[in-house]
Amino acid sequence: MKFLEAKARHEELVKELEKYAYQYYVLDNPTITDEEYDSKMSELEQIEKEYPILITRNSPTQRIIGQVLTGFKKIRHQELMLSLSDVFNIEELKAWNDRLCENLNRKEIDYNLELKIDGLAMSLVYENGELQYCATRGDGTTGEDVTTNVLTIPSIPTHIDIKERVEIRGEVYMPHSSFVSLNEAREKTGEPLFANARNAAAGTIRNLDSNVAKSRKLDAWWYYLQDAYKFGIKKHSEALDFIEKLGFKVNPNRRIAHNFNDIVDYINEYTEKRLSLPYDIDGIVLKVNDLSLYNEIGYTAKTPKWAVAYKFPPQEVITKLIDIIYTVGRTGKITPNAVLEPVRVAGSLVQRATLHNEDFIKEKDLMIGDYVILRKAGDIIPEVVCAIKSRRDGSQKPFKMIENCPDCGSK
């Protein structure tokens, strides 16, 4: 790609990624899948690798994603609240581990393995043993003061038995039971349903009425003690034990891995167990257990190099394609949509999925009455993967695209 062409594409990608980040992190209303976003980000990174002159401080590749809402007081973090880099399969995870071992000149590294809770990152700050404020990650530098809402979570202590300044970081989430109750109540009152528990938790924390937050029964897990060395702590696992003793909820499904096989075993175990948990997880987090190595390993502009998130592949389920109906968009575009037998996938009940266009349906050879494989791309957007042709019994009906607009009847 020549420079001028790369420059134009770079500008286009930056605008698109900023728009999608705003929809996802600020509005909690994503319009593309995680996979599409990651693909565009990878393309941008490749262009910047080829032409470093295009890199700016405000490029999505250089920034911690997020934006501060205007409805809450702003809180500046004393230490950046960094996000984690992601890997999407065992091969990528092994390459990350191998690089780290090579850089540290070690054969093996001990990691603390934790479940990646699908919620909203949060910071709690205590001084003189008393909770001072609760803040969201925001843009990583400045977050939102959501203390009033977070205080409605009964499991969070308002006092601890330490006088020094203490900062605890973790994840606020909505348990499955709370999510089901919330959507049942919204359905009765005719309100739109939340797509998943993460969106519901984020919307709740950002609601200006703390009575709403209290009624929705959020909870939280805490997974990081800032400046643990101040308390004579040398291992991340010890830090988790320390904050647990202080009264914070720390997820019990954590484990120390001494080699890569231990990591793979843990991933396989919780890939199987994730659907039986009473809350959503979307991956596994690995953190180097020896805190003394953190500065040596270092950081990028937006992520620590001593931790990584392994993301689960999309969960797939089987359901029946009952019918194909049509919606008309603002511009007049007609979109076919699948009507499905209700099925629970990635934390929510799914009854509809877009089929995009006529070519999409023909390409997948979908017939009304087919059993189909369904997944949520990025654990968010329902997607029909394929028909299970071996289960056809002759009762299926071929698809034929409508010729007239379903709204006005015109061709």
Secondary structure as GFF3:
##gff-version 3
##sequence-region A 1 411
A	DSSP	alpha_helix	3	21	.	.	.	ID=ss1
A	DSSP	pi_helix	22	26	.	.	.	ID=ss2
A	DSSP	alpha_helix	34	50	.	.	.	ID=ss3
A	DSSP	three_ten_helix	52	54	.	.	.	ID=ss4
A	DSSP	beta_strand	74	76	.	.	.	ID=ss5
A	DSSP	beta_strand	86	87	.	.	.	ID=ss6
A	DSSP	alpha_helix	90	104	.	.	.	ID=ss7
A	DSSP	beta_strand	111	117	.	.	.	ID=ss8
A	DSSP	beta_strand	120	127	.	.	.	ID=ss9
A	DSSP	beta_strand	130	136	.	.	.	ID=ss10
A	DSSP	beta_strand	142	144	.	.	.	ID=ss11
A	DSSP	alpha_helix	147	150	.	.	.	ID=ss12
A	DSSP	beta_strand	166	173	.	.	.	ID=ss13
A	DSSP	alpha_helix	176	188	.	.	.	ID=ss14
A	DSSP	alpha_helix	197	205	.	.	.	ID=ss15
A	DSSP	alpha_helix	210	215	.	.	.	ID=ss16
A	DSSP	beta_strand	219	225	.	.	.	ID=ss17
A	DSSP	three_ten_helix	228	231	.	.	.	ID=ss18
A	DSSP	alpha_helix	236	246	.	.	.	ID=ss19
A	DSSP	beta_strand	255	257	.	.	.	ID=ss20
A	DSSP	alpha_helix	260	273	.	.	.	ID=ss21
A	DSSP	three_ten_helix	274	276	.	.	.	ID=ss22
A	DSSP	beta_strand	281	288	.	.	.	ID=ss23
A	DSSP	three_ten_helix	291	293	.	.	.	ID=ss24
A	DSSP	alpha_helix	294	297	.	.	.	ID=ss25
A	DSSP	beta_strand	307	311	.	.	.	ID=ss26
A	DSSP	beta_strand	316	328	.	.	.	ID=ss27
A	DSSP	beta_strand	334	345	.	.	.	ID=ss28
A	DSSP	beta_strand	348	354	.	.	.	ID=ss29
A	DSSP	alpha_helix	358	364	.	.	.	ID=ss30
A	DSSP	beta_strand	367	368	.	.	.	ID=ss31
A	DSSP	beta_strand	371	377	.	.	.	ID=ss32
A	DSSP	beta_strand	381	387	.	.	.	ID=ss33
A	DSSP	three_ten_helix	389	391	.	.	.	ID=ss34
A	DSSP	beta_strand	397	398	.	.	.	ID=ss35
###
